[in-house]
Every structure is written in C-alpha cells, then in structure tokens.
Amino acid sequence: MSLKASIGSPFARILAVGSATPSRVIDNDYLCQFIDSSDEWITQRTGIKERRWVGEGENIETLCVTAATSAIERSGVALDQIDAVIVATISHYEQTPALAPKLAHQLGLGDAAAYDISAACAGFSYGLAQAEAMIRGGQATYVLLVAGETISDITDLTDRGTAFLFGDGAGAVVLGPSETNGIGPVVWGSDGGQYDAIRMNHTIGSGVKAGVFPTIQMDGQAVFKWATGYIAKAARRCLDEAGISPEELDVFIPHQANNRITDTLLRYLKLPEKVVVARTITHLGNNSAATIPMAMDALLTSGEAKSGQTALIIGFGAGLVYAGQVITLP
Amino acid sequence: MATTEEIRAQLAELVNEVAGVPVEDVQLDKSFVDDLDVDSLAMVEILVGCEEKFGVNIPDEESKNLKTVGDAVAYIEAHS
C-alpha cells in the first residue's frame, strides 16, 4: 500500500490585507475620568493619544467580517477557493465553538477548515506561520487569516496600568501559493515562566463566583524589560533567518504595545532612516493580535508603504509568546 | 578590567541614548530619578542596556537598589 502525501506550493505569500476600525473614538481625557492619570502622562509613557472601541452594533464578529471581506475582495480569490480560516483572538468570549467556523459561514466560504488560535499580541504572526506551512505543505491552497480583538470588553477602566492601552479592531489577510517566496522563516517562542506578566484577574469560574467579568492586568515593567531586551534580539534573528540586512528592509511593523518599545527596537536593530516604521499606536492604541495587519493596511492605504516592499513584522504579548517574520507586502 | 571612570563614561552614553540626558550630567553622585529625570520605563531600559553592554545580570530585586549612577557603576564593577 502506498499512502499519498499532500503536496503543496514551493512558496506562499500574502495576497491582500484588509482591516476594520470601530467607530467610538476614546481619547485620554475620557479615560482620566476613571483613573488618576493625565493625557500628558499617558502620551509620554506610551505614545497613545486615542484609541477606538466598539460602539452600538459593533462587536468582534462585525469587525472580523468587515476586515475579511475587504481582504478577500482585494485578493481577487474566489470564495470557494479559500480552504482554511484561522482566527487569532483572545477576545472571543465563548469557550466553544470557535469564531472561525461562524465567520467562514458568514463569509460564504463553504466547508473551509476553520479554527481559532490564542497567542495574544503574537497571534497574527503565529497564524501567518501556520498559514504559510499549510500552503507549502499542501493542506490548503488559499488561507484566510483574521486577527480580531475587542479588548475593551476585558479592560478595567479603573486600572491605571492598563485602562488606556488597548484599542479594538480587526485585520485580515488572504494567503496563497506563489512562485517566489513572500514569507521568511518564522522566529517564535514562549516564556511560560512569565505567565503572570499579562494575566486575567479571574478565571471564568472564579469570576462567576465573584459576580464579575474577568479583566486583563499587566506587570508593565516586566513586559517592557522583556520586549526591549529579548524581543529586540528576536527581531534581529528574523532578519538573519530571512537573509535580509537592515539596509534591504523597507518597512518595520512591530506590535504596537508602546511607542517607547518601538524606539528601543529601532535603536537595537540600527535600521536605516529610510525604513518606514508603523506608529498606529498613537491613534489606535494596542490592538493585540489585530495590530500588525491593521498597521499594514494603514501604511499601504496611506501610501507610506508599497506593495512588493520588504517588511519585518514581530508580535509579542501574553503567554509570554512572540513570533516574527520578514514578509513581502501585498 | 575597566576603571570606574570608564564604566561611568559608558553608562553615561547609554543614559544619553535612552533618556536624552547630557553625558556630562551623568556623574556618580546623581540620582537617576531625582537628578536626571529618568522615568521608570527608561530606567528599565538603561538596566537592560547595562546587562548587554557590561555582560552583567541585574535581577529585579537588585535593580531597586540602584538609585544613583554610583550605585549602578559599583554594581557593574562588582559583577562584571
């Protein structure tokens, strides 16, 4: 008996990106009603001036559908050609089922394989690694990767360490086979020893007993230390593994956790001045898994970045987990 | 082995790079927070930079004690 193996494409690439930002603009002054802080302090410590939160009629599903629809339309890929859907999220508040099958159904993707992954702010790059492997391994030909978050739902408005950090939103990409490589080797990992650095204040069970909805908490300094030390080195490894020198890079899209982390990564990587750097944090905040595709779409839409350029992306967050790649922009 | 002055000078460069403090202000008797206006995030970054630059390990419980430039230089001298 000879067992057939799946055979994929030699390479994969991102064909298109789309994103969705919710309608409610939340500025720092609004949040300072609930916390003892100021616009100046928040701006100086994080770079964030405002963020978007879901409003009436908006939720994680509507954001994901909008972002995915945009990416699919731009890709030109027919709905029935998409054979897998991955949703990266930590804010779909149902233990089961996953959001991906529902999304696939709403988008009319037939019986595409569909599942969610939980890798927090690294979720997009984790999903990208999986999607790339699926296409190259022959498990799928076209993959829809959606990263969507509504962290506002699990934000404690009275926590002066996190109340101002997160914004809601979604980003999506369609990936497909390619003659040339569009996704460099993933550099990824985890440090469960810092499981508590970004955490929920309750499990679902203890939250139910206490009559509260669990909210997110963070040891900001521990995360900052990890991001400016370990993650800076991981970002360098992404370039090395892809065989790309800083001079060959066009665009840098780090996870938007804090503008000062981005500043440090830039100093460490010694990227040339010409490299376009994502700074969506100023008006979108930290969008968790959705950050990188939202920033990618914003840079391409504004014309600051262009299709075919080489970009370094790296996500890092709760777990702690991180993942990054060098990619060709769609 | 680097002298105290050499370590101070290298640390001054790092503090300048991270927090924009003029290198000549980074003297042994200066407090990072009170005299040099280094905030807590910049302090974390300076200590991460010290670990890299001087090859020392600075655990969190130690970092709390490094209040002045002199404290940091003495720690680096003792552990590098």
Interface residues (C-beta under 8 A of the other chain):
Chain A: Q44 R45 G220 Q221 A222 F224 K225 T228 G229 N258 R260 T264 R267
Chain B: E17 V18 D39 S40 L41 A42 V44 E45 L47 V48 E51 E52 D60
